[in-house]
Amino acid sequence: MPHGHLSTSATLIIVAAFAAAAPAHADPSDDFINPDRPGIADGSTTVGLGHFQIETAIQLEYRSNGDERERTTFIPTLLRYGFSKSWEFRVEGNTFTWQRQQDPTQGHTCSNGFAPSSIGLKYNIAEAAGSTQPSIGALVRLFPPSGSGDLRNSRTTGDYRLAADWNFADKWSLNPNVGVAVYEDDTKRSYTAGLFATMLNYNPSKIVNLFIDTGLQYPEKKNGRASLIFDVGAAYIIGHDIQVDLSVGTGEAGTKPPHPFLAAGFSKRF
């Protein structure tokens, strides 16, 4: 998943925000939006037959290497459409991206462009049944050559993941992902990577979600080492079809992750 990862040990504090996970009840009053954002791990459920959903945010990432500093701002966006009860079509990418670099020799430099976009599918393999049977889903993404400037990928890449949602206790759930990917590094070399992410959720009510999650990719580039990222966040559902969220994170391993990153998101179901 070509999202940012981070580095540096620190206590992360969420200032405000909220969101929710759609409970598995037939009562229409419990039919809440269930976005795949915020957080690193994607959910196992689909948006449902005939529903269209947009999930977007503004995200800032900071990186440093000695005296060099970089700030990246982008708008991660996911579009989802349910063409059956168990299947959905997905279009995803970081869309337009702004980068600002600072180093002692060249001062400030700026660049911008479009990040690669993916097309994909999600399939809900099994629905949840209480605390004993988690919901299970499968996701596949393909990134055809797309994007602009230095952000453009020159060949088709992609990933495949299995996701689960397990309501193991009252107000608590676990959302693990595991998968494999073929990506392209900064030198345009292809490499295969293993993916793992998991999110621990606490839902004090049906419309409030607090979470902490982590994501691991190995390797982060061809012949590279692993990257590891942590983040915490919260989300809040307005009505039944809108979610707002806030998250902050940092990485613990690797050279690719930002440290830190901040994201504020908005999701809407139609």
N, C-alpha and C positions, 0 to 999 in steps of 0.2 A: 504494500500500500504506500504509494509515494506521498506520504504526509511527512511533516517534520518530526524529528525526534530530538532529545535534549541532553544536558549534562550538568552537574553541580548539585550537591546535597544541600537542602535548605528546607525550612518550614514554610509550607505554602498556605496562604490564607485567602479564602474566598470572601469577597466583600458583599456581594448580593447576587441573587439570581435563583432560578427555579425551573422544573420540567417534570415529565411523567412517563410512565410505561403503561401501555394499555392492558388492563386486566383481562383475564380470560373468562368473561361472563357474557351470557347472551343478552342480559338486560341492556336496552339501548342507552339507558342513563350512564352505563359504565363504558360506553364506546368512546374512549379517549384516543386522541392522536398518539402515535408511538414512533417517533422519529429514530433514525439511526445516529443522530447527533444529540448531545455532545459526547465526547469521549472517543477512545481509540477503537474499541470493539464495536462491530455492527451487530444488530439484533437478528433474531431468527425468523421473525414474523414479517408478513407482507402487508401492504396498505389495503388490500381487499379489492374485490371485483369492482371496476368502474371508478375507483378513486385515483385522483392525481394529487401528488404531494411535492412541495418544494421545501428544501432544507438548506439554508444559507447562513452565512456569518461574515463577520469581518475578523481577520486573524492577524496578529503581529508576532513576528519571531525575531529574536535577537541572537546573534552569534559573535564570537570574538576569537581572535588568534593572535596572541601577543598584543601589539599596538593596533592591529587591524580590527575594525568593527563593521558589522553589517546588520541592517534592519530590513526585513522583508515583510511587506503587507500584501495580503491577497484576500480573495472572496471565495472560500470553498463553497461549492454549490452541488447539491444532489437533487435530481429530478426523478420521481418514481411514479410509475403508472401500473395499476393492477389490472391485468387483462384476464385474470381468472381469480378464484378464491385463493389459490396457493402460489400463483406465479406473478411476478412483477418485472417490468422492464425498467432499466436504470440508465441514466446519463449522469456522469460525475466528473468533476475537475476542480482545480483551484482557480480557474478563470483568469481574470486580469491580475497581474502581479507587478508590484513596484519594489525595486531593490535600491537601497542607498548604502554605499560603502564609504568608509573613511580609513585612510592609512597615512602615515607620516610623510610619504614621498609625493603622493598625488592629491592629497586632501580629500574633498568630498566628490564622489562620482555617483551618478544615478542612472538606472536602466529600468526598462519595463517591457512587458510583453505578455503574451497569452501562454499559460501552462497547458500541457497536453490534457486531452479529455478522454474519458473512457465510455464505452457502452457495455452494459452488463445485464445479468438476470439474477433474480433471487427466487428460490423455491422453498416453500415451507414443507419440510418432509413430514413432520409430526407435530401435532398440537399439544400444548401442555395439559396435564391432568393432575391437578393438585400438586403436592410437594414431592410426589414419587416419580412423575413423568415430566421431564423438561420439554419445552418446545425446541425443535431442531430444524435448522435451515441450511441451505447451501447457496453460496454466492460465487459468481464468476464475473470477471471484468477483463476487457480487452482494450488496450490503449493503442489505436492505430497511429501511424506517424502524424503528429499534429503539434500545435503550439507554434511559437514564433521566437526568433533570435536564439539566444543561448538556452532557452527553456525547451526548445523543440526536441522531441525524441525522433530518431532517424529510422527506427524499425518498430514493428509491432511487439508490445510487451503485454503482460497481464498477470493475473493471480486467481487462485481458487481457494476458497475458505469454507470451512464448516463452522456454524455458529449455534449456540444453544442459549436458552433462557430458563433458569431453574429457580423457581420460587421456593427456596429450601426452608424458610421460616416466615412467620408473620412479619410483614413489612420489609423483609430482606430477600434479595435475589442475587444470583451470580450469572454473569454473561460472558462465557469464554468463547474465543475464536482460535482456530488452528488452521494453517494452510501452507501453500507453497506458491512461489512467484518466479517469474522470469522478468527481470527489470534491466534497465540500461543505466550505467553509471555516468559520471561527469565526463569521462573520456570516450563515451559512446560504445563501451564494451558491454555485451550482454552477460548476465550472470544469473544463477539460480539461487533463491534464498528461501529459508524457512520462516514462517510467520507465526507469532503467537500473541494473543492479547486476552486480557480478562478484566471485567469490570464488576465491582461490588457495589450494589445499590441499596440504599435505605429509603423507603417511602413512608414518611410520617403520615401522609394522606394520599388519596388517589390522584391528586394534582401536583404534588411536590415530590421531587426526586433529588437525593443527594448521593454523590458517587465518588469513588476513587478507582482509578484503573491504571493499567500498565500495558505497554506494547514492546515486544521484542522482535527484531529482525536480524537474521544471521545468514550470510554476512550482509553488511550495509552497502558494500560495493564489491567488485570482483577482487578476490584474494584479500578482502578486508576482514575486519573483526565485527563483532555484534554491536548493534545499537539498542539502547534500552531507554524508554521514556516512561515517566510517571505524570499523571495529572489528576486534579480534583475539580469538582464542579457541582453545579446545582441547576435545576430547571423547574419551570412553573408553567402549568397549563391554564390558559385563559379560555373559558367556555369548554368546548370539547375538541376544537379543531385548530387551535393555535398554541404553540409552545415558544417560550423565550428561555434562553440559557446563557450561562457564563461559566468559563473554565479557565484554569491557569495550570501550567505544567512546566517541567524541566526534565532534562535527561541525566542519566547516570553513567552511560557508556557510549562510546562511538564518537566519530568526528563529524557526523552529519547532523545530529539533532541540534535544535535551537535551545538556548538557555538564557532566559525563559521564553515561553510563549503565552499569549493571552488571546482569548476568543470570546466574542459575544454573538449569539446566534438567534435565528428566528426561523420557525417552521410553520407551514400552513397546509392543511388538508382540504381538498375540494371534493 
